[in-house]
Each structure stands twice: as C-alpha cells, then as structure tokens.
Amino acid sequence: MMRSAKALIGYAVEATDGIAGRVVDALFDDLSWTTVYVLLEVGQALTPRRVLISLSDIEYAGWTEHKLRVSWTRRQLEDRPGPNSGHPESGPQADATDLHLRSMRDMMGYTIQGRDGRIGRVADLLIDDGSWALVSFLVETGEWWPGEKVFISPGWVRILEPGERVVLSGLDRRTVREGPAFRAQEQWLG
C-alpha cells in the first residue's frame, strides 16, 4: 500500500521503554528512490535533539496507529549522534553533503517543470509501506489544470541542485493529463 510521506511527519516513536519522540522527516536516495533514514526529534520538550535512524532500526511501522516502534531505549536514542556528526553510527550517507540524499519534507513544494512548461508543485511523496521505496510524487497541477492532482513516477524526474527547488520531468502536460489522477475519496492512501 502507498503511504503519505506528509502523514509520516509527526508519527510517535515508541522505544522499548516508552514514547521517545516523533518523526520530523525521512531521507531518501534520489538514485535508488528508496528511503534510507528517518529523522527523529527525541529527548525532553525543552531540549529536543534530532537523530537519524536507519530502516533496520524500525521493528514495526504502525501506519494505522501513526507510530514507529524502534529497537532502542529512549536513552539510547537520545545518545545517538545527530545528522552531520561525522560519527559512523550516524550512517554512511548521513552527511548533508551527500548530493543524493534528499529530505522528503523539503521536496514538498518543489516545482515540477515539464517539457512544455510548469506541470505543478509537489504536494506529497508516496512511499511503499513494505519496502519504503518512493513510488510516486503527488503533484498539484495549478493554473494550467486547476484543482487537479496527478501522480508522477520518480522514473520521470530528475532533481536539480538542492537550492533550485525544481524537478525536471521528461513529460509534457498532455501526457500528465492523460495519466493517473488522484481522487480524494480513494482509501488506499494512508
């Protein structure tokens, strides 16, 4: 089943000894289109810390309960290195200088530019709830096709430099219009 990356933000993180924090982002590799890390905010309310966990640290993804269960204690999570720490435990690709590691949260709002003009903006990213692979961008089409949302496969896009906030697509507007459209009443999206 496809799940909303936007909905993942805010999920509770359950450690072996209780609630440890919440999900604030997920990072994916833009070459393989797979989720690599989940960024958590853990610790005390006045002094929260951000830490990365890999997918192998997640024992259970409770998509309907809006929580992730991890195989760590709260203290172990709080003591983990943060992103960009340079520690091996933060992951081999956890450094923000990795050009292929992207924030799902940051991708929302990016412009999708087609061959014949602006297609729209990224409203959400959809991930497979088993493999955590990025399977589709949910794109609001904007002025050229008001009120519509469409799916665009990652295979049709190329992300530019991080500061650009533009995604190029080999698609044109006609192809997008003839492709799969999002229907709000569909229940498969969680």
Buried (B, 14 or more C-beta within 10 A) or exposed (E): EBBBBBBBBEBBBBBBEEEBBBBBBBBBBBEEBBBBBBBBBBBEEEEBBBBBBBBEBBEEBEBEEBBBBBEBBBEBBBBBBBBEBEEEEBBEBBEEEBEEBBBBBEBBEBBBBBEEEBBBBBBBBBBBEEEBBBBBBBBBBBEBBEEBBBBBBBEBBEBEEEEEBBBBBEBEBEBBBEEEEBEEEEEEBB
